[in-house]
Amino acid sequence: MTTVEVVHEVDDRGLSELRAPRDDLVRELAPEPTDRIGSASGETLRFDLAHGPFHAWVRTLCIHPPAAGRPDAGHHRVVETIEYRAAVGVWRPLFALPLRRAVRSRKVPWWAPPDRLDARASRVLCLLACIQVIDGYLGTVITQTITFASDEFQRSATAQGVTLAVVRLGIVVALGVVALADSHGRRRLLTAAAILAVASTALGALSPGLWFLGGTQLVARGLTMGMGILIGVFAAEELPRGSRAYGVSVLALCAALGAGMAVWVLPVADLDPRGWRVIYLVPLLAVPALVGIGRRLPESRRFTANVPDATATATATATGRSQGALRRIEGRRLLLLATAAFLLLVFAAPASQFQNDFLREHRGYSATGITLFTLMTSTPAGIGIFVAGRLADTRGRRGVAAVGLLGGTAFILVAYHSAGAAMWAASVTGTVLGSLTVALGVYGPELFSTRHRARANGLIVTLGVAGSATGLLVVGMLADRFGSYGPAFTVVAIGPVLAAVLVLRCFPETARVELEVLNPGDADPDGASSDSAAPDGT
């Protein structure tokens, strides 16, 4: 328990405000008569937790009466004592000071979600954030090391592109993971996939050639993609309607932190031609943490409320819609989101995957130089990711996503045509603007029923992977042909532009709409059932 004590010198109005139950970062219960203890020396009030991201919360007011006949009569001395235990798990040191300030100020802090979380949602989000850090590291290992592995194995840029494209076939593994998650639950599949992904990644350190590295990464990246899908689905099913995009942005920041950790380790590649292999062994340190998280993570509330066998018959009668109509709606949504994912990743994937090779082979950067460039240009993206999450929840998803697609693509394209300060400036701007596309990440978990949510998102990722593979092959071959990455990226930049048009013209607005309204027929986790129409008729 953390204890905060504040002494107030207030007038009658200030006393009235202190005596009112709080409704900011936390909502308090009004004190019962037994909680009001009067005495000759004053009054004591106790306020308990009604709702908020705390396992425990007690606020006590000790009100000392004014002395009659004195100049300060009408003013009160109040000692406010707050004892709390935040539901933030291992992230407690990070939140210690901000929470202390928020508790004292009686205001909703700028970093808090638009809709207040309860203890369960906060705990689940924090546990998922831990897994997301590991997922982010695993997902960027091949990106950071492919140029060094290719040098050791004496392979070309085309071979790199082919290897990176083949690794994307791991989506088959991801589809298996998410299919099982829709029938057997999120928690067990997420934990198992994470541990197996770490083991498969570590196996890559033994690679005798690029083909073996690609093979182990095919499995590892498949499991990693499955993890990413399940983390997003899990978060959407647990968070309140006005904070789903916020949750996605927080998880994206954690993924970026994990990816950054891989960059921190990258300088070992300068020490020896085989030094890049160490980067594949580091995730083994996370296995004990993953086991502990698996024990603490509860099953998704919405999965529990929509167990396939228990709700299959009730769904058809509760919604007033035929199952065929619901399938057609989900089919249209699946096509829409999968097309947008393909168009985005045909540019975004090669822009990320070939950056190290571009810096090393075309700009003369060492591994340490690449690390500094990546950290300096990518770290500001955290601002864009956080802002995107809040704006997508409070202002809507579509406009935020379109700005990210168009602005991010334009500046990243400029970076691949530039050198020196212009390249750095364009990279920073493009990364910050491009991070706004995190607003698109919440659509996949939102637009499908609980019984199909994981599989549908797996199929969307599959089309996105097809876009990644297409972009990697096209950019790899064109870069070898032209001897430069700039013209190659100019060709594939048409993808995100078309995706922006699709988002603005065809995507529904889902901000602050309950999942059960977006997906009529799903059982409400609180026991109700929704028969409302989805927004925009979709």
ABEGO torsion letter per residue (X at the ends): XBBBBBBBBBBAAAAAAAABBBBBABBBBBBBAAABBBBAAEBBBBBBBABEBBABBBBBBBBBBBBBGBAABGBBBBBBBBBBBBBAEAAAAAAAAAAAAAAAAGBBBAABBABBBBAAAAAAAAAAAAAAAAAAAAAAAAAAAAAAAAAAAGBBAAAAAAAAAAAAAAAAAAAAAAAAAAAAEAAAAAAAAAAAAAAAAAAAAABABAAAAAAAAAAAAAAAAAAAAAAAAAAAAABBAAAAAAAAAAAAAAAAAAAAAAAAAAAAAAABAAAAAAAAAAAAAAAAAAAAAAAABBBBAAAAAABAAAAAAAAAAAAGBBAAAAAAAAAAAAAAAAAAAAAAAAAAAAAAAAAAAAAAAAAGBBAAAAAAAAAAAAAAAAAAAAAAAAAAAAAEAAAAAAAAAAAAAAAAAAAAABBEAAAAAAAAAAAAAAAAAAAAAAAAAAABBAAAAAAAAAAAAAAAAAAAAAAAAAAAAAAAAAGBAAAAAAAAAAAAAAAAAAAAAABBBABGBBAAAABBGBBBAAGBBBABBBBGGX
